Amino acid sequence: MPGVSARSLSLEERRQLAVNLTRVLALYRSILDAYIIEFFTDNLWGTLPCSWQKALDGLEPPELATQLLGMPGEGEVVRYRSVWPLTLLALKSTAYALTFTRTPSFQTPSEFLENPSQSSRLTAPFRKHVRPKKQHEIRRLGELVKKLSNLTGCTQVVDVGSGQGHLSRFMSLGLGLMVKSIEGDQRLVERAQRLDQELLQALEKKRNPQVVKRGPHHCPQHVVQWVDPTALCEELLLPLEKPQQGGDTRLLLTGLHACGDLSVALLRHFCCCPEVAALASVGCCYMKLSEPGSYPLSQWVAGLPGCELPYRLREGACHALEDYAERLQKAGPGLRTHCYRAALETVIRHARPELRRPGVQGIPRVHELKIEEYVQQGLQRVGLDPQLPLNLADLRAHQAQENRVVAFFSLALLLAPLVETLILLDRLLYLQEQGFHAELLPIFNPELSPRNLVLVATKMPLGQAFSALESEDS
């Protein structure tokens, strides 16, 4: 998806982008605020301008991917079956123009061409127990952290929210960095320690030349510790060993998909702690951000009318746009799930009007079910009688609007990256207001990893060195 590069913008241009984003989001908030499961109960299709309804009605999923989301299939030419209203075309162009680009600057062959489950750029011991998506992420972020550590003279990396330690292991045993791994879940830490030993044994057997041995600290040090987003964590700042020749400890903080407030905690530690010289953070789960407190952070965004981002908008910003576009291109039966769930909501509201948007546990093989079968299973999962009499004619009428449901959801997805852009832009501006140097780089393949923008910050100007951080080594 096209977009604007954060690195090409001056401070004033970043501020103006924030102004534009808040204005656009306020204009189309009704679409972003909507819950797709209320498509029928709240007549969401009827809330769209009539000219939009006419343009979108009847479009097949692949046409939505090509014409609305701007993601045609390979070799496909964009052809409109009708003249679209200028307001809809303007929305589409605006969504592209104001969104941070998610396309990495490097162009190299896919690392999964030979085997879809094994990265060709990550050695076998580091792939074990790691899914392809995570293989791609730990390699790319680990290599960026290594470059950033060298540029800023950091003596230690702190991996916050490290989970099972896949990133920490790669940075420590694969790249030779001194790593402290902090995770609040005791079970995950114990699992990480077992995987460390398993990897060491495998590497020792193979006498792998890529293992970097540095005495007793060649493994990451795992610490069980919750990081409070509202207070500084002393454990996070403690060095693993005293600096040589009386030098200062220089820490680099990183977090791979630091969830919700955790990504904000990393920013605050970077700003407040002199020991922290650099930051490389990939955030996620924006709906878990505390408001106020974790958004907005910058004085500039906080002062803009319409800067508020309620839960629904932040939750929508976490969807995988590229993945959904691929699903649209394939036009599989799985796309009907939203329509089925919206139809179920009408039955639930009829039976119990006070019960709104209840959670429905996953119903297996939805695409193989008739709509009435799905509704019966759904009623049971929310504690209602699955044998309630159903109006089959109404359900069939709902099912006939499946493409409309998909079209409305696609509209919301088109706008969702604007929300993520505003959240990340707010963080960039916050760091700049504190006097630090910050950039935002797309380092993951967005088709593998939807949250692929890494926030890089330093306490010294790096200038063109930021380009080297983003580049893919040959």
C-alpha positions in Angstrom: 0.0 0.0 0.0 1.4 3.4 -0.9 2.0 6.1 1.7 4.3 8.7 3.1 7.7 8.0 4.6 8.1 9.5 8.1 11.8 10.0 7.4 11.0 12.4 4.5 9.1 14.8 6.8 10.4 17.8 8.7 9.1 18.5 12.2 6.6 21.1 10.8 5.5 18.6 8.2 4.9 15.9 10.9 2.8 18.4 12.9 0.8 19.2 9.8 0.3 15.5 9.1 -1.2 15.2 12.6 -3.6 18.1 11.9 -4.7 16.5 8.7 -5.1 13.0 10.3 -7.3 14.3 13.1 -9.5 16.2 10.6 -10.0 13.2 8.4 -10.6 10.8 11.2 -13.3 13.1 12.6 -14.9 13.3 9.2 -15.2 9.5 8.8 -15.5 8.5 12.5 -18.9 6.9 12.0 -17.3 4.3 9.8 -14.4 3.6 12.1 -16.7 3.6 15.2 -19.0 1.0 13.8 -19.0 -2.6 14.8 -19.4 -4.9 11.8 -21.6 -7.3 13.8 -24.2 -4.5 14.0 -24.4 -4.3 10.3 -28.1 -5.2 10.3 -29.2 -4.1 13.7 -27.8 -0.6 13.1 -28.4 -0.4 9.3 -24.7 0.4 8.7 -25.2 0.2 4.9 -27.8 2.9 5.1 -25.3 5.2 6.9 -23.2 5.4 3.8 -23.9 8.1 1.2 -26.3 6.9 -1.5 -23.7 7.4 -4.2 -21.2 5.3 -2.3 -23.8 2.5 -1.9 -24.4 2.6 -5.7 -20.6 2.4 -6.4 -19.9 -0.4 -4.0 -23.1 -2.5 -4.2 -22.5 -5.7 -6.1 -18.8 -5.6 -6.2 -17.2 -9.0 -5.7 -14.4 -9.4 -3.1 -11.5 -9.3 -5.7 -13.0 -6.1 -7.1 -13.0 -4.6 -3.6 -9.3 -5.5 -3.1 -8.4 -4.0 -6.4 -10.6 -0.9 -6.6 -11.2 0.1 -3.0 -8.1 -1.1 -1.1 -5.8 -0.5 -4.1 -4.2 -4.0 -3.9 -4.7 -5.7 -7.2 -3.7 -9.2 -7.8 -0.5 -10.0 -9.8 -0.8 -8.6 -13.3 -4.3 -7.3 -12.6 -5.4 -4.0 -14.2 -7.7 -1.7 -12.2 -11.0 -1.3 -14.0 -14.1 0.4 -12.5 -17.5 -1.0 -13.7 -19.1 2.4 -13.0 -18.1 6.0 -12.4 -17.3 6.4 -8.7 -18.4 9.5 -6.8 -15.6 12.0 -6.2 -16.1 11.9 -2.5 -15.3 8.1 -2.4 -12.3 8.6 -4.7 -11.1 11.4 -2.5 -11.4 9.2 0.6 -9.4 6.5 -1.1 -6.7 8.9 -2.2 -6.6 10.6 1.2 -6.2 7.3 3.0 -3.1 6.5 0.8 -1.6 10.0 1.1 -1.8 10.3 4.9 -0.7 6.8 5.9 2.9 5.9 6.8 4.2 3.6 4.2 4.4 0.0 5.3 6.6 -1.1 2.4 10.2 -1.7 3.3 12.8 0.1 1.1 14.8 -3.1 0.6 14.0 -5.4 -2.3 15.3 -8.9 -1.9 13.9 -12.3 -2.8 11.6 -13.8 -0.3 13.5 -15.8 2.4 10.7 -18.4 2.2 10.9 -19.3 -1.5 12.6 -22.6 -0.9 10.5 -23.6 2.1 7.4 -21.7 3.3 8.1 -22.7 6.9 11.9 -22.1 7.1 13.7 -18.8 6.5 16.7 -19.2 4.3 18.4 -16.3 6.0 18.2 -17.8 9.5 20.3 -20.8 10.5 18.5 -24.0 11.4 19.1 -23.9 15.2 17.4 -20.5 15.5 14.4 -21.6 13.5 13.4 -24.5 15.9 10.2 -23.8 17.7 9.8 -20.6 15.8 7.0 -19.9 13.3 7.9 -18.4 9.9 6.4 -15.0 10.9 8.5 -14.9 14.0 11.6 -16.1 12.2 11.3 -13.1 9.8 10.7 -10.7 12.7 13.6 -11.8 15.0 16.1 -11.8 12.2 15.1 -8.4 10.9 14.8 -6.7 14.3 17.8 -8.4 15.7 20.0 -7.2 12.8 18.6 -3.7 13.1 19.4 -3.7 16.9 22.9 -4.9 16.2 23.5 -2.0 13.7 22.0 0.5 16.1 24.0 -0.9 19.0 27.2 -0.4 17.0 26.2 3.1 15.9 25.4 4.3 19.4 28.1 2.4 21.3 25.6 0.5 23.5 27.1 -2.1 25.7 23.9 -4.0 26.6 20.5 -4.7 25.0 17.4 -5.0 27.1 14.6 -7.0 25.5 11.4 -6.0 27.3 8.4 -8.3 27.1 10.6 -11.0 25.7 8.1 -13.9 26.0 9.9 -17.2 25.2 13.1 -15.4 24.4 13.4 -16.0 20.6 14.6 -12.5 19.9 16.9 -12.5 22.9 18.5 -15.8 21.9 19.1 -14.7 18.3 20.6 -11.4 19.4 22.8 -13.0 22.1 23.9 -16.4 20.6 23.5 -15.4 16.9 24.7 -11.8 16.9 27.0 -11.6 19.9 25.2 -9.0 21.8 25.0 -8.8 25.6 21.3 -9.2 26.3 19.0 -9.0 29.4 15.6 -10.5 28.7 12.7 -9.1 30.9 9.3 -10.9 31.0 6.5 -10.8 33.5 5.3 -14.3 33.1 7.3 -16.9 35.1 6.2 -19.7 32.9 7.4 -18.0 29.7 10.8 -17.3 31.4 11.2 -20.9 32.4 10.4 -22.0 28.9 12.9 -19.5 27.5 15.6 -20.9 29.8 14.9 -24.4 28.6 15.1 -23.3 25.0 18.4 -21.6 25.7 19.9 -24.8 26.9 18.4 -26.8 24.0 19.9 -24.3 21.5 23.3 -24.3 23.2 23.4 -28.1 23.0 22.4 -28.1 19.3 25.0 -25.5 18.5 27.7 -27.3 20.4 27.0 -30.5 18.5 27.3 -28.7 15.2 30.2 -26.6 16.3 28.4 -23.8 14.5 30.8 -21.0 13.6 28.1 -18.4 13.9 27.9 -18.8 17.6 29.6 -15.9 19.3 31.1 -17.0 22.6 31.9 -14.2 25.1 32.6 -16.1 28.3 29.9 -16.6 30.9 27.5 -14.1 29.3 27.0 -15.7 25.9 23.4 -16.6 26.9 20.7 -13.9 27.6 20.0 -13.3 31.2 16.3 -13.9 31.8 14.5 -11.9 34.5 11.0 -12.3 35.8 9.7 -8.7 36.1 6.6 -6.8 35.3 7.3 -3.4 33.8 4.9 -0.8 35.2 4.2 1.8 32.4 3.7 4.5 35.0 7.0 4.0 36.9 10.6 3.4 36.2 11.8 -0.2 36.5 15.2 -0.4 38.3 15.8 -4.0 37.2 15.5 -2.9 33.6 18.4 -0.4 34.1 20.8 -2.6 36.0 23.9 -3.6 34.0 24.9 -7.2 33.5 28.5 -6.4 34.2 30.5 -3.4 35.0 31.7 -1.4 32.0 35.4 -1.9 31.2 37.9 0.8 32.0 35.5 2.7 34.0 33.2 3.6 31.1 29.5 4.3 31.3 26.8 1.6 30.8 24.9 2.4 27.6 21.7 0.5 27.2 19.6 -0.1 24.1 15.9 -0.9 24.8 14.0 -3.1 22.4 10.6 -4.7 22.3 9.1 -6.9 19.6 5.4 -6.1 19.5 5.5 -4.6 23.0 1.8 -4.8 23.8 -0.3 -1.7 24.7 1.2 0.4 27.5 4.5 -1.6 27.4 5.6 0.2 24.3 4.9 3.5 26.0 6.9 2.4 29.0 9.9 1.9 26.8 9.5 5.4 25.5 9.4 6.8 29.0 12.5 4.9 30.1 14.4 6.1 27.1 13.5 9.7 27.8 14.1 9.6 31.6 17.1 7.4 32.0 20.6 8.7 31.1 21.8 5.1 30.8 19.5 4.4 27.9 21.1 5.6 24.7 18.9 4.1 22.0 15.5 2.5 21.4 14.1 0.1 18.8 10.4 -0.7 19.5 7.7 -2.3 17.5 4.3 -1.7 19.2 1.0 -3.5 18.9 -2.4 -4.0 20.6 -3.2 -0.3 20.5 -6.6 -0.9 22.0 -4.9 -1.7 25.3 -3.4 1.8 25.6 -4.5 3.7 28.6 -6.4 6.9 28.0 -5.4 9.4 29.2 -1.8 8.5 29.9 -0.5 6.5 27.0 -2.2 8.4 24.2 -1.8 11.2 23.3 1.8 11.6 24.5 2.9 14.7 22.6 1.8 18.2 23.5 1.1 18.9 19.9 -1.4 16.1 19.3 -3.0 16.6 22.7 -3.8 20.1 21.7 -5.5 19.2 18.4 -9.4 19.1 18.3 -10.6 15.6 17.5 -7.4 13.8 18.6 -9.3 11.4 20.8 -9.1 7.7 19.7 -11.7 5.6 21.5 -11.3 1.9 21.9 -13.0 0.9 18.7 -10.7 3.0 16.5 -7.6 1.7 18.2 -8.8 -1.9 17.9 -9.5 -1.5 14.2 -5.9 -0.2 13.7 -4.6 -3.6 14.6 -6.2 -5.4 11.7 -4.1 -6.9 9.0 -4.9 -5.0 5.9 -2.6 -6.9 3.5 -3.9 -10.2 4.8 -7.5 -9.2 4.3 -6.8 -7.9 0.8 -5.3 -11.3 0.0 -8.5 -13.0 1.3 -10.6 -10.8 -0.9 -8.5 -11.7 -3.9 -9.1 -15.4 -3.2 -12.8 -14.8 -2.5 -13.0 -17.8 -0.2 -16.2 -18.8 1.7 -14.5 -17.7 5.0 -15.4 -14.1 4.1 -19.0 -14.8 5.1 -18.2 -15.0 8.8 -18.9 -11.3 9.4 -22.2 -11.6 7.7 -23.2 -14.7 9.7 -22.2 -13.0 13.0 -24.2 -9.8 12.1 -27.2 -12.0 11.4 -26.7 -13.8 14.7 -26.7 -10.4 16.4 -30.2 -9.6 15.1 -31.5 -12.9 16.6 -29.8 -12.2 20.0 -31.2 -8.7 20.1 -34.7 -10.0 19.3 -34.5 -12.6 22.1 -32.8 -10.4 24.7 -32.6 -6.7 23.7 -30.3 -5.8 26.6 -27.7 -8.3 25.4 -25.5 -6.4 23.0 -22.4 -7.6 21.2 -21.7 -10.6 23.4 -18.5 -12.5 22.8 -19.0 -15.7 20.7 -16.4 -18.4 21.0 -15.0 -19.5 17.7 -17.4 -21.7 15.8 -15.4 -24.2 13.7 -15.7 -24.5 9.9 -18.2 -21.6 9.6 -17.9 -21.7 5.8 -19.4 -25.2 5.8 -22.5 -24.3 7.8 -25.9 -23.0 6.7 -26.7 -19.7 8.2 -29.3 -21.1 10.5 -26.9 -23.8 11.8 -24.4 -21.0 12.6 -27.0 -19.0 14.4 -28.1 -22.0 16.5 -24.5 -22.7 17.6 -24.0 -19.1 18.3 -27.1 -18.9 20.5 -25.8 -21.7 22.5 -22.4 -20.1 23.0 -24.0 -16.9 24.5 -26.3 -18.9 26.8 -29.5 -18.7 24.8 -31.8 -21.5 23.7 -30.4 -22.8 20.4 -33.9 -24.0 19.5 -35.4 -20.6 19.5 -37.7 -20.2 16.5 -35.9 -18.6 13.6 -37.2 -16.4 10.8 -35.5 -18.2 7.9 -36.6 -15.6 5.4 -34.9 -12.9 7.3 -31.8 -14.9 7.7 -31.7 -15.6 3.9 -32.2 -11.9 3.2 -29.2 -11.1 5.5 -27.1 -13.7 3.8 -27.9 -12.2 0.4 -26.2 -9.0 1.6 -22.9 -10.7 2.3 -21.0 -8.6 -0.3 -22.3 -5.4 1.3 -21.0 -6.5 4.7 -17.6 -7.3 3.2 -17.6 -3.9 1.4 -18.4 -2.0 4.6 -15.7 -3.9 6.5 -13.2 -3.1 3.6 -14.1 0.6 4.0 -13.2 0.5 7.7 -10.0 -1.3 6.9 -9.0 1.3 4.4 -9.3 4.0 7.1 -7.7 1.9 9.9 -4.0 2.6 9.0 -4.8 6.3 9.5 -5.4 5.6 13.2 -2.1 3.6 13.5 -0.3 6.5 11.7 -1.6 9.0 14.2 -0.6 6.9 17.2 2.9 6.4 15.9 3.2 10.0 14.8 2.2 11.1 18.3 5.2 9.0 19.7 7.6 10.6 17.2 6.5 14.1 18.1 6.7 13.3 21.8 10.3 12.2 21.4 11.2 15.2 19.4 9.6 17.5 22.0 11.9 15.9 24.5 14.9 16.8 22.3 15.7 13.4 20.9 16.1 12.0 17.4 13.4 9.6 16.3 12.5 7.9 13.0 9.9 5.3 12.0 11.1 2.5 9.7 9.1 -0.3 8.0 11.4 -3.3 8.5 9.1 -6.4 8.2 7.3 -7.7 5.2 3.7 -6.4 5.9 2.2 -9.5 4.4 4.0 -11.6 7.1 3.9 -9.1 9.9 1.1 -6.4 9.9 2.6 -4.4 12.7 5.9 -3.8 10.8 6.9 -0.2 11.7 9.8 0.1 14.2 10.3 3.3 16.2 14.0 4.0 16.4 15.2 6.7 18.8 18.7 7.9 19.8 20.2 10.6 22.0 22.7 11.6 19.3 22.1 12.6 15.7 22.6 9.8 13.3 21.7 11.6 10.1 21.9 9.3 7.1 22.8 6.3 9.3 19.1 5.7 9.7 19.1 4.4 6.1 21.6 1.7 7.0 19.3 0.5 9.8 16.5 -0.1 7.4 18.5 -1.7 4.6 18.5 -5.5 4.1 22.0 -7.0 4.1 22.9 -9.1 1.1 
